[in-house]
Amino acid sequence: MARNSLLEINRVKWSEMEDGKEWDDFVISNEGSVFHMWAWRKVLEGDESRPLYLTCRDPMGRVLAVCPFFYRTGRHLQYLDSLPWSHMAGPIVDKQAADPLVIIRSLRRAVRFSPFKPVIAMRVKVHQEQLVQIMSGLGFQHNMTQLFIVDLHETGPDHVWKNGFQKHDRQAIKYYERAGATLGFLERENDYVEYVNLKRGLKDARMEGEEFLGKIRTHMADKLKVVSVLLNGRIVAGTMLLCNPPNSTVSILRTRFAETGKNIHSLITLLNWRVINWAHENGLRYVDFGSYPTASSLDPRRHPYKLRARFEANLVPRYEFILPTSDVSYSVLRRIGRLL
């Protein structure tokens, strides 16, 4: 690395942030996602889940960037993950920052090397085009998934019904509407218990059960809505929504549904259809369905492809970059990537 580049990097400093208000003020003013908020840190935090929320400052102490991490542990190593179980993560850089390249290049030097179970790398998930270009240009190893984002200004519910839905999708909606299915939001404690007992549809067992739901209700109360479908007086499907009005976005977090026996009509199609209608009626522009592997997103035989086609979701590439915390050769970097 050239001497001038080192001098530039040394003019910015990363350190751990402890002030949740300062963190959130920066995230909100720079259009960060709901997953970047301090409250989401509290949801993920636990005895075996330790955060490291880093802040980059200039010599005057002004915040230039933030990047949330959690420690992840392997057999003989540690790495930092930004962020586990989150749709959107990675660094947020001040929109007025003069040189984002310097900030990103300095990130991997934010953690001091320790010989005792060292932090050997950072896994950083990035979807913002500018940051993707910077990290790609720096040669960091990466793989890619796809975020499914529905823009309701481009493809509102009427458009989805006429153009995205196939005949069997419309039949599913009509079937449940004729059966008296209604959309509701959980309010009573018994409703939450009933929702938790819907076992199917989970993507990650670590987000299962009353403990996780209790944490998210406690820390994300002003942003959380649990929408449900009621049929014959019982909850048959439900999903957690995280609402972020400053970004005009609602994120579909986890979906659960009951067994329907031989019924061919999809409860999930009904639930997602009701969600986009609710978002549209409440002035939200984007519905975030989360990330899916690129291969299944493009394969007409796979569920993610059908989900994307049904709701005409935009594909937003999300890159997972591996940043070593020390200077290593490319072959070692590839080995680190395989370990992670």
LINTA-V950851 format. One record per pair of residues at least 4 apart in sequence whose ideal C-beta (glycine too) atoms are under 7 Angstrom apart, sorted by sequence separation. I is the first residue (numbers start at 1). J is the second residue. D is the distance in whole Angstrom. If there is no record, write none. Layout:
# LINTA-V950851
i->I j->J d->D
i->I j->J d->D
This chain:
# LINTA-V950851
i->1 j->5 d->5
i->3 j->7 d->6
i->4 j->8 d->6
i->5 j->9 d->6
i->6 j->10 d->6
i->7 j->11 d->7
i->19 j->23 d->6
i->20 j->24 d->6
i->21 j->25 d->6
i->22 j->26 d->7
i->23 j->27 d->6
i->24 j->28 d->6
i->25 j->29 d->6
i->26 j->30 d->6
i->28 j->32 d->7
i->32 j->36 d->4
i->38 j->42 d->7
i->39 j->43 d->7
i->40 j->44 d->6
i->41 j->45 d->6
i->45 j->49 d->6
i->57 j->61 d->5
i->58 j->62 d->5
i->93 j->97 d->5
i->100 j->104 d->6
i->101 j->105 d->6
i->102 j->106 d->6
i->114 j->118 d->5
i->128 j->132 d->7
i->129 j->133 d->6
i->130 j->134 d->7
i->131 j->135 d->6
i->132 j->136 d->6
i->133 j->137 d->6
i->134 j->138 d->7
i->151 j->155 d->6
i->152 j->156 d->5
i->155 j->159 d->5
i->157 j->161 d->6
i->158 j->162 d->6
i->159 j->163 d->5
i->160 j->164 d->4
i->161 j->165 d->6
i->165 j->169 d->4
i->167 j->171 d->6
i->168 j->172 d->6
i->169 j->173 d->7
i->170 j->174 d->6
i->171 j->175 d->6
i->172 j->176 d->7
i->173 j->177 d->6
i->174 j->178 d->6
i->175 j->179 d->6
i->177 j->181 d->6
i->187 j->191 d->6
i->189 j->193 d->7
i->190 j->194 d->6
i->191 j->195 d->6
i->192 j->196 d->6
i->193 j->197 d->7
i->208 j->212 d->7
i->210 j->214 d->6
i->211 j->215 d->7
i->212 j->216 d->6
i->213 j->217 d->6
i->214 j->218 d->6
i->215 j->219 d->6
i->216 j->220 d->5
i->217 j->221 d->6
i->220 j->224 d->4
i->230 j->234 d->7
i->266 j->270 d->7
i->267 j->271 d->6
i->268 j->272 d->6
i->269 j->273 d->6
i->270 j->274 d->6
i->271 j->275 d->6
i->272 j->276 d->7
i->273 j->277 d->7
i->274 j->278 d->6
i->275 j->279 d->6
i->276 j->280 d->6
i->277 j->281 d->6
i->278 j->282 d->6
i->292 j->296 d->6
i->293 j->297 d->7
i->294 j->298 d->7
i->295 j->299 d->6
i->303 j->307 d->6
i->304 j->308 d->6
i->305 j->309 d->6
i->306 j->310 d->6
i->307 j->311 d->7
i->324 j->328 d->5
i->328 j->332 d->4
i->329 j->333 d->7
i->330 j->334 d->7
i->331 j->335 d->7
i->332 j->336 d->6
i->333 j->337 d->7
i->334 j->338 d->7
i->335 j->339 d->7
i->336 j->340 d->6
i->1 j->6 d->6
i->17 j->22 d->7
i->27 j->32 d->4
i->35 j->40 d->5
i->44 j->49 d->6
i->57 j->62 d->6
i->73 j->78 d->5
i->113 j->118 d->6
i->126 j->131 d->5
i->135 j->140 d->5
i->150 j->155 d->6
i->155 j->160 d->6
i->160 j->165 d->6
i->165 j->170 d->5
i->176 j->181 d->4
i->186 j->191 d->4
i->207 j->212 d->5
i->230 j->235 d->6
i->231 j->236 d->5
i->244 j->249 d->5
i->279 j->284 d->4
i->292 j->297 d->5
i->300 j->305 d->5
i->308 j->313 d->5
i->328 j->333 d->6
i->17 j->23 d->5
i->34 j->40 d->7
i->45 j->51 d->6
i->57 j->63 d->6
i->58 j->64 d->6
i->72 j->78 d->7
i->83 j->89 d->4
i->97 j->103 d->6
i->126 j->132 d->5
i->186 j->192 d->6
i->202 j->208 d->6
i->296 j->302 d->4
i->299 j->305 d->5
i->57 j->64 d->6
i->71 j->78 d->6
i->72 j->79 d->5
i->82 j->89 d->5
i->93 j->100 d->5
i->217 j->224 d->6
i->228 j->235 d->5
i->229 j->236 d->6
i->243 j->250 d->5
i->260 j->267 d->6
i->297 j->304 d->5
i->298 j->305 d->6
i->308 j->315 d->7
i->55 j->63 d->6
i->56 j->64 d->5
i->82 j->90 d->5
i->111 j->119 d->5
i->216 j->224 d->6
i->229 j->237 d->4
i->279 j->287 d->5
i->296 j->304 d->4
i->297 j->305 d->6
i->27 j->36 d->5
i->56 j->65 d->4
i->71 j->80 d->6
i->72 j->81 d->5
i->126 j->135 d->6
i->155 j->164 d->7
i->161 j->170 d->7
i->186 j->195 d->6
i->228 j->237 d->7
i->241 j->250 d->5
i->242 j->251 d->5
i->296 j->305 d->7
i->324 j->333 d->6
i->27 j->37 d->6
i->41 j->51 d->5
i->93 j->103 d->6
i->228 j->238 d->4
i->241 j->251 d->7
i->257 j->267 d->5
i->55 j->66 d->5
i->69 j->80 d->4
i->70 j->81 d->5
i->227 j->238 d->6
i->241 j->252 d->6
i->242 j->253 d->6
i->257 j->268 d->6
i->276 j->287 d->5
i->297 j->308 d->6
i->322 j->333 d->7
i->41 j->53 d->6
i->54 j->66 d->7
i->69 j->81 d->6
i->226 j->238 d->6
i->227 j->239 d->6
i->241 j->253 d->7
i->275 j->287 d->7
i->292 j->304 d->4
i->324 j->336 d->6
i->24 j->37 d->6
i->54 j->67 d->5
i->69 j->82 d->5
i->70 j->83 d->6
i->91 j->104 d->7
i->196 j->209 d->6
i->239 j->252 d->6
i->240 j->253 d->4
i->255 j->268 d->6
i->24 j->38 d->5
i->68 j->82 d->6
i->70 j->84 d->6
i->108 j->122 d->6
i->196 j->210 d->5
i->226 j->240 d->5
i->227 j->241 d->6
i->240 j->254 d->5
i->322 j->336 d->6
i->23 j->38 d->5
i->53 j->68 d->5
i->54 j->69 d->7
i->67 j->82 d->6
i->68 j->83 d->5
i->239 j->254 d->6
i->322 j->337 d->5
i->53 j->69 d->7
i->91 j->107 d->7
i->224 j->240 d->7
i->225 j->241 d->5
i->239 j->255 d->4
i->255 j->271 d->7
i->52 j->69 d->5
i->196 j->213 d->6
i->20 j->38 d->4
i->51 j->69 d->7
i->224 j->242 d->6
i->225 j->243 d->6
i->238 j->256 d->5
i->289 j->307 d->7
i->297 j->315 d->6
i->322 j->340 d->6
i->51 j->70 d->5
i->52 j->71 d->6
i->223 j->242 d->5
i->237 j->256 d->7
i->50 j->70 d->7
i->127 j->147 d->6
i->223 j->243 d->5
i->237 j->257 d->4
i->49 j->70 d->6
i->50 j->71 d->5
i->68 j->89 d->7
i->192 j->213 d->6
i->223 j->244 d->7
i->236 j->257 d->7
i->237 j->258 d->7
i->220 j->242 d->6
i->236 j->258 d->5
i->67 j->90 d->7
i->252 j->275 d->6
i->67 j->91 d->4
i->216 j->240 d->7
i->289 j->313 d->6
i->66 j->91 d->7
i->44 j->70 d->6
i->65 j->91 d->5
i->66 j->92 d->5
i->41 j->68 d->7
i->65 j->92 d->6
i->104 j->131 d->7
i->291 j->318 d->5
i->52 j->80 d->6
i->65 j->93 d->4
i->64 j->93 d->7
i->65 j->94 d->6
i->250 j->279 d->5
i->23 j->53 d->7
i->64 j->94 d->5
i->100 j->130 d->6
i->104 j->134 d->5
i->237 j->267 d->4
i->63 j->94 d->7
i->80 j->111 d->7
i->104 j->135 d->6
i->195 j->226 d->6
i->236 j->267 d->6
i->237 j->268 d->7
i->36 j->68 d->6
i->65 j->97 d->7
i->239 j->271 d->6
i->64 j->97 d->5
i->101 j->134 d->5
i->105 j->138 d->7
i->195 j->228 d->6
i->90 j->124 d->5
i->100 j->134 d->6
i->237 j->271 d->5
i->241 j->275 d->7
i->250 j->284 d->5
i->90 j->125 d->5
i->249 j->284 d->7
i->252 j->287 d->7
i->276 j->311 d->7
i->16 j->52 d->6
i->17 j->53 d->5
i->89 j->125 d->4
i->90 j->126 d->4
i->248 j->284 d->5
i->252 j->288 d->7
i->16 j->53 d->7
i->17 j->54 d->7
i->26 j->63 d->5
i->198 j->235 d->7
i->248 j->285 d->4
i->249 j->286 d->4
i->250 j->287 d->6
i->251 j->288 d->4
i->252 j->289 d->6
i->16 j->54 d->6
i->17 j->55 d->4
i->65 j->103 d->5
i->93 j->131 d->7
i->229 j->267 d->6
i->248 j->286 d->6
i->250 j->288 d->7
i->252 j->290 d->7
i->27 j->66 d->7
i->64 j->103 d->6
i->78 j->117 d->6
i->80 j->119 d->6
i->88 j->127 d->6
i->249 j->288 d->6
i->272 j->311 d->7
i->14 j->54 d->5
i->15 j->55 d->6
i->26 j->66 d->6
i->44 j->84 d->7
i->67 j->107 d->6
i->77 j->117 d->7
i->78 j->118 d->7
i->79 j->119 d->6
i->91 j->131 d->6
i->185 j->225 d->6
i->186 j->226 d->4
i->195 j->235 d->6
i->198 j->238 d->6
i->14 j->55 d->7
i->44 j->85 d->7
i->77 j->118 d->7
i->78 j->119 d->5
i->79 j->120 d->6
i->82 j->123 d->7
i->90 j->131 d->7
i->185 j->226 d->6
i->194 j->235 d->5
i->229 j->270 d->6
i->269 j->310 d->7
i->14 j->56 d->5
i->79 j->121 d->5
i->80 j->122 d->5
i->81 j->123 d->5
i->82 j->124 d->5
i->185 j->227 d->6
i->186 j->228 d->6
i->229 j->271 d->6
i->23 j->66 d->6
i->77 j->120 d->5
i->79 j->122 d->7
i->80 j->123 d->7
i->82 j->125 d->6
i->195 j->238 d->5
i->12 j->56 d->5
i->13 j->57 d->6
i->79 j->123 d->6
i->183 j->227 d->6
i->184 j->228 d->5
i->191 j->235 d->7
i->12 j->57 d->7
i->12 j->58 d->6
i->40 j->86 d->7
i->183 j->229 d->6
i->184 j->230 d->6
i->11 j->58 d->7
i->56 j->103 d->5
i->207 j->254 d->6
i->227 j->274 d->7
i->11 j->59 d->6
i->35 j->83 d->6
i->181 j->229 d->5
i->182 j->230 d->5
i->227 j->275 d->6
i->17 j->66 d->7
i->181 j->230 d->7
i->56 j->106 d->7
i->181 j->231 d->5
i->35 j->86 d->4
i->180 j->231 d->7
i->203 j->254 d->7
i->227 j->278 d->7
i->12 j->64 d->6
i->35 j->87 d->6
i->179 j->231 d->6
i->202 j->254 d->7
i->35 j->88 d->5
i->69 j->122 d->7
i->35 j->89 d->6
i->201 j->255 d->5
i->202 j->256 d->7
i->33 j->88 d->4
i->201 j->256 d->5
i->36 j->92 d->6
i->54 j->110 d->5
i->200 j->256 d->7
i->201 j->257 d->5
i->200 j->257 d->5
i->198 j->256 d->4
i->198 j->257 d->6
i->200 j->259 d->7
i->32 j->92 d->5
i->87 j->147 d->7
i->198 j->258 d->6
i->195 j->256 d->7
i->30 j->92 d->5
i->30 j->94 d->6
i->27 j->92 d->6
i->30 j->95 d->6
i->176 j->265 d->7
i->181 j->270 d->7
i->12 j->102 d->6
i->175 j->265 d->5
i->12 j->103 d->6
i->183 j->274 d->5
i->14 j->106 d->7
i->9 j->102 d->6
i->14 j->107 d->7
i->172 j->265 d->4
i->8 j->102 d->5
i->12 j->106 d->5
i->171 j->265 d->7
i->172 j->266 d->5
i->176 j->270 d->5
i->9 j->105 d->6
i->14 j->110 d->3
i->173 j->269 d->7
i->9 j->106 d->4
i->172 j->269 d->5
i->173 j->270 d->6
i->172 j->270 d->6
i->169 j->269 d->5
i->173 j->273 d->6
i->160 j->276 d->7
i->85 j->204 d->6
i->157 j->276 d->6
i->157 j->277 d->5
i->85 j->207 d->6
i->157 j->280 d->5
i->152 j->276 d->7
i->156 j->280 d->6
i->150 j->276 d->6
i->152 j->279 d->6
i->152 j->280 d->5
i->153 j->285 d->6
i->152 j->285 d->6
i->151 j->285 d->6
i->151 j->286 d->6
i->152 j->287 d->7
i->150 j->286 d->7
i->149 j->286 d->6
i->150 j->287 d->4
i->149 j->288 d->6
i->147 j->288 d->7
i->148 j->289 d->4
i->169 j->310 d->6
i->148 j->290 d->7
i->147 j->291 d->5
i->148 j->292 d->6
i->146 j->291 d->6
i->164 j->309 d->7
i->165 j->310 d->6
i->145 j->291 d->4
i->146 j->292 d->6
i->164 j->310 d->5
i->145 j->292 d->6
i->164 j->311 d->6
i->145 j->293 d->6
i->146 j->294 d->5
i->164 j->312 d->4
i->145 j->294 d->6
i->163 j->312 d->7
i->144 j->294 d->6
i->146 j->297 d->4
i->160 j->311 d->6
i->160 j->312 d->6
i->155 j->312 d->4
i->148 j->307 d->7
i->148 j->308 d->6
i->150 j->311 d->5
i->150 j->312 d->7
i->150 j->313 d->5
i->151 j->314 d->6
i->87 j->251 d->6
i->149 j->313 d->6
i->148 j->313 d->4
i->149 j->314 d->5
i->149 j->316 d->5
i->146 j->315 d->5
i->147 j->316 d->4
i->146 j->316 d->7
i->146 j->317 d->6
i->147 j->318 d->5
i->43 j->215 d->5
i->146 j->318 d->7
i->43 j->216 d->5
i->144 j->317 d->5
i->145 j->318 d->5
i->144 j->318 d->7
i->144 j->319 d->5
i->43 j->219 d->5
i->42 j->219 d->4
i->43 j->220 d->6
i->142 j->319 d->5
i->143 j->320 d->5
i->142 j->320 d->6
i->142 j->321 d->5
i->39 j->219 d->5
i->40 j->220 d->7
i->142 j->322 d->7
i->39 j->220 d->5
i->140 j->321 d->4
i->141 j->322 d->5
i->140 j->322 d->6
i->140 j->323 d->6
i->135 j->321 d->5
i->132 j->319 d->5
i->34 j->223 d->6
i->127 j->316 d->5
i->127 j->317 d->7
i->127 j->318 d->4
i->141 j->333 d->6
i->125 j->318 d->6
i->126 j->319 d->5
i->141 j->334 d->6
i->125 j->320 d->5
i->126 j->321 d->6
i->141 j->337 d->5
i->123 j->320 d->6
i->124 j->321 d->5
i->123 j->322 d->6
i->124 j->323 d->6
i->87 j->288 d->6
i->121 j->322 d->5
i->122 j->323 d->4
i->121 j->323 d->6
i->87 j->290 d->5
i->121 j->324 d->5
i->122 j->325 d->7
i->87 j->291 d->6
i->120 j->324 d->7
i->121 j->325 d->6
i->120 j->325 d->6
i->119 j->325 d->6
i->34 j->242 d->5
i->34 j->244 d->4
i->33 j->244 d->7
i->113 j->325 d->6
i->113 j->326 d->6
i->33 j->247 d->7
i->111 j->325 d->5
i->108 j->323 d->4
i->121 j->336 d->5
i->31 j->247 d->6
i->107 j->323 d->7
i->108 j->324 d->6
i->120 j->336 d->6
i->34 j->251 d->6
i->108 j->325 d->5
i->123 j->340 d->6
i->28 j->246 d->6
i->121 j->340 d->6
i->79 j->340 d->6
i->77 j->339 d->7
i->74 j->339 d->6
